[in-house]
Amino acid sequence: MDNDVSAGSSTSTLGHLALGLTLLAFGVGSTGVIDNVGAADASALATWVGGVALFVAGLFAFRAGDSREGTAFAGLGAFWFTWGTGVGAQVSAEAAGLFLLLWALLALTLTAAASGSGLLGQGVYGLLFLALLLLGIGAFADASALGKVGGWLAVVAGLAAWYGATASLAKWPSLTGRTASRGAAATS
């Protein structure tokens, strides 16, 4: 990306921070690496930061004319809000698996749509797709090991989204080999 600041760049940075933090909390909880911390413990963060903040960022991106990030943020906001508010509901493992697999399709669409946005942008959505796929299959097969691998993939995706947003704000090098300009999203 050149040094021009796009209209939706602040929204992009905020959206990627919200996505990164939510993925980190959800992923760490899914891995079981911290005693007494599970994915369900991330439900409040998922509802408000991953759900509401991402959805609002998506609306602002649409308003700025960025349909790719508008779709990504609004769609992922709907996912996180639905997941966060549904935690604790009595559903079958098959229903939980189907929920995750259906949202994995959104992540796959976002991965394809992010072509041309660089390795970081496509990588975040690609890792999210793989995480949701493994978590969904793990729920269907009652295989907690697959869920833990999916959790680690969500952690890596969260770190990548966080790095992209932070690189944009701090003018750190992006994975494209260029330094992100102030206010311009490193993942764009």
C-alpha positions, -999 to 999 in steps of 0.1 A, spaced: 0 0 0 13 35 -8 15 63 17 -20 77 10 -45 72 38 -77 56 26 -111 68 39 -117 36 58 -82 30 73 -91 40 109 -121 16 107 -98 -11 93 -73 -7 121 -100 -7 148 -117 -37 131 -85 -57 130 -77 -49 166 -112 -61 177 -108 -92 156 -73 -99 169 -82 -95 206 -114 -117 202 -95 -144 184 -68 -144 210 -92 -148 239 -113 -174 221 -82 -193 209 -64 -194 242 -96 -206 258 -100 -233 232 -65 -246 237 -69 -253 274 -34 -240 280 -45 -219 310 -61 -238 339 -97 -230 345 -100 -209 313 -122 -221 285 -135 -207 253 -168 -198 270 -149 -175 293 -143 -152 262 -181 -148 257 -184 -113 270 -154 -101 250 -168 -120 219 -202 -104 223 -191 -68 228 -157 -64 211 -159 -92 185 -196 -88 180 -208 -52 184 -175 -33 177 -168 -54 146 -203 -51 133 -202 -13 138 -168 -12 121 -183 -31 92 -211 -5 89 -185 23 89 -165 5 62 -196 1 41 -203 38 45 -167 46 34 -173 25 3 -152 -5 13 -175 -35 7 -147 -61 13 -140 -49 48 -176 -40 54 -186 -76 46 -157 -91 67 -163 -70 98 -201 -70 98 -202 -108 90 -176 -116 117 -194 -93 141 -226 -113 136 -207 -145 141 -190 -133 174 -223 -118 187 -242 -150 180 -215 -172 195 -210 -149 226 -247 -147 234 -253 -184 228 -225 -197 251 -240 -219 278 -271 -228 258 -279 -265 257 -271 -276 221 -260 -309 208 -224 -314 197 -237 -318 162 -255 -284 163 -223 -267 177 -202 -284 149 -227 -273 122 -226 -237 136 -188 -236 134 -187 -252 99 -212 -228 85 -192 -198 98 -161 -215 84 -177 -210 50 -178 -172 57 -141 -173 66 -134 -192 34 -152 -165 14 -133 -138 32 -100 -156 24 -108 -156 -13 -120 -120 -12 -87 -109 5 -66 -119 -25 -45 -90 -34 -46 -76 2 -13 -92 10 -2 -122 30 -13 -108 63 -48 -100 53 -54 -134 35 -35 -152 63 -58 -140 91 -89 -152 73 -73 -184 61 -62 -193 96 -97 -184 109 -112 -207 83 -89 -236 94 -96 -229 130 -133 -230 126 -131 -260 104 -111 -280 129 -133 -268 158 -164 -278 139 -151 -312 130 -138 -317 165 -173 -309 179 -189 -334 154 -163 -362 162 -161 -354 199 -123 -350 194 -109 -324 218 -75 -327 202 -89 -312 170 -105 -284 191 -71 -276 207 -54 -274 173 -82 -252 161 -77 -230 192 -40 -226 184 -48 -216 148 -72 -190 162 -44 -177 185 -21 -174 155 -48 -157 134 -55 -133 164 -18 -124 167 -17 -118 129 -47 -95 130 -33 -77 161 1 -73 144 -15 -58 113 -34 -32 132 -5 -24 155 19 -21 126 -5 4 110 -6 25 141 30 22 151 45 24 115 61 -10 119 70 -31 89 41 -50 74 46 -85 59 47 -69 25 81 -56 34 70 -19 36 64 1 66 27 8 72 19 45 69 2 62 99 -35 54 98 -33 30 68 -41 -6 75 -12 -30 72 -36 -57 61 -51 -38 32 
